[in-house]
Amino acid sequence: MAVTGDEGTNRKTAAPRVTAWDLPTRLFHWLLALLILSAYLTRKNSDNLAWHKWTGYAILVLVVFRILWGFAGSSTSRFSSFLYGPAASLRYAFDFLLRRPRRFLGHNPAGSIAVFVMLGLVAAQGVLGLYSYDDHDSIDGGPLSGRIGEGLMATLTAWHIWLFYILLYVIIAHIAANVLYVLWKGENLVGPMITGRKRAADFEDEP
């Protein structure tokens, strides 16, 4: 059937889609989200830390992979592609508030801050978990908890707990930012992290 009228014009002028995120980066993103949820549920709803520990190990493996992939992955996955300074991030935030059209194939200057903060918090959480004890049962704890003194172990355990709540607030802010992007800028950031593709545009980071 022939395409005529406005429908034909829209199809002709529709921007093609280009690859934004590679498969390993997308798998890391969603697996990490599931593992963080699993870490919370296995700690709050179980008296046995076995599954919580294995979840923590899996998170640490993912973090190590992401750090390596940040140097060896595709262009948008490399840290060098979204390593912006504070001034660049502030300018982008100001332009965002004014709805100035700025497009990035990978992470924008403001989003890059969230990436590094979340990656650092998750890594710290995983490492602290290795030295923490179970506040429900002090006999059980991380695999390295027996190698340090009780005072230090209690301090690291407290930080392990508090950092989770900090991470939770950062995750909530991350989700809110994605919703704000849709409502304020009309840009869906979640879809490309599922499909790996964005509509072609005059991207600042990938012309």
MODELLER restraints for C-alpha pairs under 7 A, 6 or more apart:
rsr = mdl.restraints
at = mdl.atoms
rsr.add(forms.Gaussian(group=physical.xy_distance, feature=features.Distance(at['CA:15:A'], at['CA:199:A']), mean=5.82, stdev=0.5))
rsr.add(forms.Gaussian(group=physical.xy_distance, feature=features.Distance(at['CA:15:A'], at['CA:200:A']), mean=5.68, stdev=0.5))
rsr.add(forms.Gaussian(group=physical.xy_distance, feature=features.Distance(at['CA:16:A'], at['CA:199:A']), mean=5.74, stdev=0.5))
rsr.add(forms.Gaussian(group=physical.xy_distance, feature=features.Distance(at['CA:16:A'], at['CA:200:A']), mean=5.61, stdev=0.5))
rsr.add(forms.Gaussian(group=physical.xy_distance, feature=features.Distance(at['CA:17:A'], at['CA:197:A']), mean=5.97, stdev=0.5))
rsr.add(forms.Gaussian(group=physical.xy_distance, feature=features.Distance(at['CA:17:A'], at['CA:198:A']), mean=5.23, stdev=0.5))
rsr.add(forms.Gaussian(group=physical.xy_distance, feature=features.Distance(at['CA:17:A'], at['CA:199:A']), mean=4.24, stdev=0.5))
rsr.add(forms.Gaussian(group=physical.xy_distance, feature=features.Distance(at['CA:17:A'], at['CA:200:A']), mean=5.35, stdev=0.5))
rsr.add(forms.Gaussian(group=physical.xy_distance, feature=features.Distance(at['CA:18:A'], at['CA:197:A']), mean=5.35, stdev=0.5))
rsr.add(forms.Gaussian(group=physical.xy_distance, feature=features.Distance(at['CA:18:A'], at['CA:198:A']), mean=5.50, stdev=0.5))
rsr.add(forms.Gaussian(group=physical.xy_distance, feature=features.Distance(at['CA:18:A'], at['CA:199:A']), mean=6.14, stdev=0.5))
rsr.add(forms.Gaussian(group=physical.xy_distance, feature=features.Distance(at['CA:18:A'], at['CA:200:A']), mean=5.73, stdev=0.5))
rsr.add(forms.Gaussian(group=physical.xy_distance, feature=features.Distance(at['CA:19:A'], at['CA:196:A']), mean=5.86, stdev=0.5))
rsr.add(forms.Gaussian(group=physical.xy_distance, feature=features.Distance(at['CA:19:A'], at['CA:197:A']), mean=4.44, stdev=0.5))
rsr.add(forms.Gaussian(group=physical.xy_distance, feature=features.Distance(at['CA:19:A'], at['CA:198:A']), mean=6.46, stdev=0.5))
rsr.add(forms.Gaussian(group=physical.xy_distance, feature=features.Distance(at['CA:20:A'], at['CA:76:A']), mean=6.84, stdev=0.5))
rsr.add(forms.Gaussian(group=physical.xy_distance, feature=features.Distance(at['CA:20:A'], at['CA:105:A']), mean=5.70, stdev=0.5))
rsr.add(forms.Gaussian(group=physical.xy_distance, feature=features.Distance(at['CA:20:A'], at['CA:106:A']), mean=6.29, stdev=0.5))
rsr.add(forms.Gaussian(group=physical.xy_distance, feature=features.Distance(at['CA:20:A'], at['CA:196:A']), mean=5.49, stdev=0.5))
rsr.add(forms.Gaussian(group=physical.xy_distance, feature=features.Distance(at['CA:20:A'], at['CA:197:A']), mean=5.03, stdev=0.5))
rsr.add(forms.Gaussian(group=physical.xy_distance, feature=features.Distance(at['CA:20:A'], at['CA:198:A']), mean=6.05, stdev=0.5))
rsr.add(forms.Gaussian(group=physical.xy_distance, feature=features.Distance(at['CA:21:A'], at['CA:76:A']), mean=6.63, stdev=0.5))
rsr.add(forms.Gaussian(group=physical.xy_distance, feature=features.Distance(at['CA:21:A'], at['CA:193:A']), mean=6.59, stdev=0.5))
rsr.add(forms.Gaussian(group=physical.xy_distance, feature=features.Distance(at['CA:21:A'], at['CA:196:A']), mean=4.60, stdev=0.5))
rsr.add(forms.Gaussian(group=physical.xy_distance, feature=features.Distance(at['CA:21:A'], at['CA:197:A']), mean=6.73, stdev=0.5))
rsr.add(forms.Gaussian(group=physical.xy_distance, feature=features.Distance(at['CA:22:A'], at['CA:74:A']), mean=6.75, stdev=0.5))
rsr.add(forms.Gaussian(group=physical.xy_distance, feature=features.Distance(at['CA:22:A'], at['CA:196:A']), mean=6.19, stdev=0.5))
rsr.add(forms.Gaussian(group=physical.xy_distance, feature=features.Distance(at['CA:25:A'], at['CA:77:A']), mean=6.75, stdev=0.5))
rsr.add(forms.Gaussian(group=physical.xy_distance, feature=features.Distance(at['CA:26:A'], at['CA:193:A']), mean=5.79, stdev=0.5))
rsr.add(forms.Gaussian(group=physical.xy_distance, feature=features.Distance(at['CA:26:A'], at['CA:194:A']), mean=6.71, stdev=0.5))
rsr.add(forms.Gaussian(group=physical.xy_distance, feature=features.Distance(at['CA:28:A'], at['CA:62:A']), mean=6.70, stdev=0.5))
rsr.add(forms.Gaussian(group=physical.xy_distance, feature=features.Distance(at['CA:32:A'], at['CA:59:A']), mean=6.64, stdev=0.5))
rsr.add(forms.Gaussian(group=physical.xy_distance, feature=features.Distance(at['CA:35:A'], at['CA:55:A']), mean=6.20, stdev=0.5))
rsr.add(forms.Gaussian(group=physical.xy_distance, feature=features.Distance(at['CA:35:A'], at['CA:59:A']), mean=6.61, stdev=0.5))
rsr.add(forms.Gaussian(group=physical.xy_distance, feature=features.Distance(at['CA:38:A'], at['CA:55:A']), mean=6.89, stdev=0.5))
rsr.add(forms.Gaussian(group=physical.xy_distance, feature=features.Distance(at['CA:39:A'], at['CA:52:A']), mean=5.42, stdev=0.5))
rsr.add(forms.Gaussian(group=physical.xy_distance, feature=features.Distance(at['CA:39:A'], at['CA:55:A']), mean=5.84, stdev=0.5))
rsr.add(forms.Gaussian(group=physical.xy_distance, feature=features.Distance(at['CA:39:A'], at['CA:56:A']), mean=6.86, stdev=0.5))
rsr.add(forms.Gaussian(group=physical.xy_distance, feature=features.Distance(at['CA:42:A'], at['CA:51:A']), mean=6.32, stdev=0.5))
rsr.add(forms.Gaussian(group=physical.xy_distance, feature=features.Distance(at['CA:42:A'], at['CA:52:A']), mean=5.25, stdev=0.5))
rsr.add(forms.Gaussian(group=physical.xy_distance, feature=features.Distance(at['CA:43:A'], at['CA:49:A']), mean=6.82, stdev=0.5))
rsr.add(forms.Gaussian(group=physical.xy_distance, feature=features.Distance(at['CA:43:A'], at['CA:52:A']), mean=6.01, stdev=0.5))
rsr.add(forms.Gaussian(group=physical.xy_distance, feature=features.Distance(at['CA:56:A'], at['CA:126:A']), mean=5.78, stdev=0.5))
rsr.add(forms.Gaussian(group=physical.xy_distance, feature=features.Distance(at['CA:59:A'], at['CA:126:A']), mean=6.84, stdev=0.5))
rsr.add(forms.Gaussian(group=physical.xy_distance, feature=features.Distance(at['CA:60:A'], at['CA:123:A']), mean=6.58, stdev=0.5))
rsr.add(forms.Gaussian(group=physical.xy_distance, feature=features.Distance(at['CA:60:A'], at['CA:126:A']), mean=5.84, stdev=0.5))
rsr.add(forms.Gaussian(group=physical.xy_distance, feature=features.Distance(at['CA:63:A'], at['CA:123:A']), mean=6.38, stdev=0.5))
rsr.add(forms.Gaussian(group=physical.xy_distance, feature=features.Distance(at['CA:69:A'], at['CA:78:A']), mean=6.84, stdev=0.5))
rsr.add(forms.Gaussian(group=physical.xy_distance, feature=features.Distance(at['CA:70:A'], at['CA:77:A']), mean=5.71, stdev=0.5))
rsr.add(forms.Gaussian(group=physical.xy_distance, feature=features.Distance(at['CA:70:A'], at['CA:78:A']), mean=4.12, stdev=0.5))
rsr.add(forms.Gaussian(group=physical.xy_distance, feature=features.Distance(at['CA:70:A'], at['CA:79:A']), mean=5.05, stdev=0.5))
rsr.add(forms.Gaussian(group=physical.xy_distance, feature=features.Distance(at['CA:71:A'], at['CA:78:A']), mean=5.28, stdev=0.5))
rsr.add(forms.Gaussian(group=physical.xy_distance, feature=features.Distance(at['CA:71:A'], at['CA:79:A']), mean=6.61, stdev=0.5))
rsr.add(forms.Gaussian(group=physical.xy_distance, feature=features.Distance(at['CA:72:A'], at['CA:78:A']), mean=6.89, stdev=0.5))
rsr.add(forms.Gaussian(group=physical.xy_distance, feature=features.Distance(at['CA:75:A'], at['CA:81:A']), mean=6.63, stdev=0.5))
rsr.add(forms.Gaussian(group=physical.xy_distance, feature=features.Distance(at['CA:76:A'], at['CA:106:A']), mean=4.92, stdev=0.5))
rsr.add(forms.Gaussian(group=physical.xy_distance, feature=features.Distance(at['CA:82:A'], at['CA:107:A']), mean=5.91, stdev=0.5))
rsr.add(forms.Gaussian(group=physical.xy_distance, feature=features.Distance(at['CA:82:A'], at['CA:108:A']), mean=6.91, stdev=0.5))
rsr.add(forms.Gaussian(group=physical.xy_distance, feature=features.Distance(at['CA:82:A'], at['CA:109:A']), mean=6.68, stdev=0.5))
rsr.add(forms.Gaussian(group=physical.xy_distance, feature=features.Distance(at['CA:82:A'], at['CA:112:A']), mean=5.84, stdev=0.5))
rsr.add(forms.Gaussian(group=physical.xy_distance, feature=features.Distance(at['CA:83:A'], at['CA:112:A']), mean=7.00, stdev=0.5))
rsr.add(forms.Gaussian(group=physical.xy_distance, feature=features.Distance(at['CA:84:A'], at['CA:109:A']), mean=5.73, stdev=0.5))
rsr.add(forms.Gaussian(group=physical.xy_distance, feature=features.Distance(at['CA:88:A'], at['CA:109:A']), mean=6.30, stdev=0.5))
rsr.add(forms.Gaussian(group=physical.xy_distance, feature=features.Distance(at['CA:89:A'], at['CA:109:A']), mean=4.66, stdev=0.5))
rsr.add(forms.Gaussian(group=physical.xy_distance, feature=features.Distance(at['CA:89:A'], at['CA:110:A']), mean=4.92, stdev=0.5))
rsr.add(forms.Gaussian(group=physical.xy_distance, feature=features.Distance(at['CA:92:A'], at['CA:109:A']), mean=6.39, stdev=0.5))
rsr.add(forms.Gaussian(group=physical.xy_distance, feature=features.Distance(at['CA:92:A'], at['CA:110:A']), mean=6.56, stdev=0.5))
rsr.add(forms.Gaussian(group=physical.xy_distance, feature=features.Distance(at['CA:93:A'], at['CA:110:A']), mean=6.46, stdev=0.5))
rsr.add(forms.Gaussian(group=physical.xy_distance, feature=features.Distance(at['CA:99:A'], at['CA:185:A']), mean=6.55, stdev=0.5))
rsr.add(forms.Gaussian(group=physical.xy_distance, feature=features.Distance(at['CA:103:A'], at['CA:202:A']), mean=6.77, stdev=0.5))
rsr.add(forms.Gaussian(group=physical.xy_distance, feature=features.Distance(at['CA:103:A'], at['CA:203:A']), mean=4.95, stdev=0.5))
rsr.add(forms.Gaussian(group=physical.xy_distance, feature=features.Distance(at['CA:103:A'], at['CA:204:A']), mean=6.23, stdev=0.5))
rsr.add(forms.Gaussian(group=physical.xy_distance, feature=features.Distance(at['CA:104:A'], at['CA:203:A']), mean=4.80, stdev=0.5))
rsr.add(forms.Gaussian(group=physical.xy_distance, feature=features.Distance(at['CA:104:A'], at['CA:204:A']), mean=5.58, stdev=0.5))
rsr.add(forms.Gaussian(group=physical.xy_distance, feature=features.Distance(at['CA:104:A'], at['CA:205:A']), mean=5.76, stdev=0.5))
rsr.add(forms.Gaussian(group=physical.xy_distance, feature=features.Distance(at['CA:105:A'], at['CA:203:A']), mean=5.81, stdev=0.5))
rsr.add(forms.Gaussian(group=physical.xy_distance, feature=features.Distance(at['CA:105:A'], at['CA:205:A']), mean=6.50, stdev=0.5))
rsr.add(forms.Gaussian(group=physical.xy_distance, feature=features.Distance(at['CA:105:A'], at['CA:206:A']), mean=6.23, stdev=0.5))
rsr.add(forms.Gaussian(group=physical.xy_distance, feature=features.Distance(at['CA:118:A'], at['CA:167:A']), mean=6.94, stdev=0.5))
rsr.add(forms.Gaussian(group=physical.xy_distance, feature=features.Distance(at['CA:121:A'], at['CA:167:A']), mean=6.35, stdev=0.5))
rsr.add(forms.Gaussian(group=physical.xy_distance, feature=features.Distance(at['CA:125:A'], at['CA:160:A']), mean=5.76, stdev=0.5))
rsr.add(forms.Gaussian(group=physical.xy_distance, feature=features.Distance(at['CA:125:A'], at['CA:163:A']), mean=6.63, stdev=0.5))
rsr.add(forms.Gaussian(group=physical.xy_distance, feature=features.Distance(at['CA:125:A'], at['CA:164:A']), mean=7.00, stdev=0.5))
rsr.add(forms.Gaussian(group=physical.xy_distance, feature=features.Distance(at['CA:128:A'], at['CA:156:A']), mean=6.07, stdev=0.5))
rsr.add(forms.Gaussian(group=physical.xy_distance, feature=features.Distance(at['CA:128:A'], at['CA:160:A']), mean=5.56, stdev=0.5))
rsr.add(forms.Gaussian(group=physical.xy_distance, feature=features.Distance(at['CA:129:A'], at['CA:142:A']), mean=5.94, stdev=0.5))
rsr.add(forms.Gaussian(group=physical.xy_distance, feature=features.Distance(at['CA:129:A'], at['CA:160:A']), mean=6.29, stdev=0.5))
rsr.add(forms.Gaussian(group=physical.xy_distance, feature=features.Distance(at['CA:130:A'], at['CA:142:A']), mean=4.34, stdev=0.5))
rsr.add(forms.Gaussian(group=physical.xy_distance, feature=features.Distance(at['CA:130:A'], at['CA:143:A']), mean=5.61, stdev=0.5))
rsr.add(forms.Gaussian(group=physical.xy_distance, feature=features.Distance(at['CA:130:A'], at['CA:144:A']), mean=5.41, stdev=0.5))
rsr.add(forms.Gaussian(group=physical.xy_distance, feature=features.Distance(at['CA:130:A'], at['CA:145:A']), mean=6.52, stdev=0.5))
rsr.add(forms.Gaussian(group=physical.xy_distance, feature=features.Distance(at['CA:131:A'], at['CA:142:A']), mean=5.16, stdev=0.5))
rsr.add(forms.Gaussian(group=physical.xy_distance, feature=features.Distance(at['CA:131:A'], at['CA:143:A']), mean=6.84, stdev=0.5))
rsr.add(forms.Gaussian(group=physical.xy_distance, feature=features.Distance(at['CA:131:A'], at['CA:144:A']), mean=4.95, stdev=0.5))
rsr.add(forms.Gaussian(group=physical.xy_distance, feature=features.Distance(at['CA:131:A'], at['CA:145:A']), mean=4.04, stdev=0.5))
rsr.add(forms.Gaussian(group=physical.xy_distance, feature=features.Distance(at['CA:131:A'], at['CA:153:A']), mean=6.28, stdev=0.5))
rsr.add(forms.Gaussian(group=physical.xy_distance, feature=features.Distance(at['CA:131:A'], at['CA:156:A']), mean=6.76, stdev=0.5))
rsr.add(forms.Gaussian(group=physical.xy_distance, feature=features.Distance(at['CA:132:A'], at['CA:141:A']), mean=5.74, stdev=0.5))
rsr.add(forms.Gaussian(group=physical.xy_distance, feature=features.Distance(at['CA:132:A'], at['CA:142:A']), mean=5.32, stdev=0.5))
rsr.add(forms.Gaussian(group=physical.xy_distance, feature=features.Distance(at['CA:132:A'], at['CA:145:A']), mean=5.70, stdev=0.5))
rsr.add(forms.Gaussian(group=physical.xy_distance, feature=features.Distance(at['CA:132:A'], at['CA:153:A']), mean=5.93, stdev=0.5))
rsr.add(forms.Gaussian(group=physical.xy_distance, feature=features.Distance(at['CA:132:A'], at['CA:156:A']), mean=6.07, stdev=0.5))
rsr.add(forms.Gaussian(group=physical.xy_distance, feature=features.Distance(at['CA:132:A'], at['CA:157:A']), mean=4.46, stdev=0.5))
rsr.add(forms.Gaussian(group=physical.xy_distance, feature=features.Distance(at['CA:133:A'], at['CA:140:A']), mean=6.09, stdev=0.5))
rsr.add(forms.Gaussian(group=physical.xy_distance, feature=features.Distance(at['CA:133:A'], at['CA:141:A']), mean=3.76, stdev=0.5))
rsr.add(forms.Gaussian(group=physical.xy_distance, feature=features.Distance(at['CA:133:A'], at['CA:142:A']), mean=5.96, stdev=0.5))
rsr.add(forms.Gaussian(group=physical.xy_distance, feature=features.Distance(at['CA:133:A'], at['CA:145:A']), mean=6.46, stdev=0.5))
rsr.add(forms.Gaussian(group=physical.xy_distance, feature=features.Distance(at['CA:133:A'], at['CA:157:A']), mean=6.33, stdev=0.5))
rsr.add(forms.Gaussian(group=physical.xy_distance, feature=features.Distance(at['CA:134:A'], at['CA:140:A']), mean=5.59, stdev=0.5))
rsr.add(forms.Gaussian(group=physical.xy_distance, feature=features.Distance(at['CA:134:A'], at['CA:141:A']), mean=5.07, stdev=0.5))
rsr.add(forms.Gaussian(group=physical.xy_distance, feature=features.Distance(at['CA:145:A'], at['CA:153:A']), mean=6.45, stdev=0.5))
rsr.add(forms.Gaussian(group=physical.xy_distance, feature=features.Distance(at['CA:178:A'], at['CA:189:A']), mean=6.35, stdev=0.5))
rsr.add(forms.Gaussian(group=physical.xy_distance, feature=features.Distance(at['CA:181:A'], at['CA:187:A']), mean=5.57, stdev=0.5))
rsr.add(forms.Gaussian(group=physical.xy_distance, feature=features.Distance(at['CA:181:A'], at['CA:188:A']), mean=6.75, stdev=0.5))
rsr.add(forms.Gaussian(group=physical.xy_distance, feature=features.Distance(at['CA:182:A'], at['CA:188:A']), mean=5.46, stdev=0.5))
rsr.add(forms.Gaussian(group=physical.xy_distance, feature=features.Distance(at['CA:192:A'], at['CA:198:A']), mean=5.77, stdev=0.5))
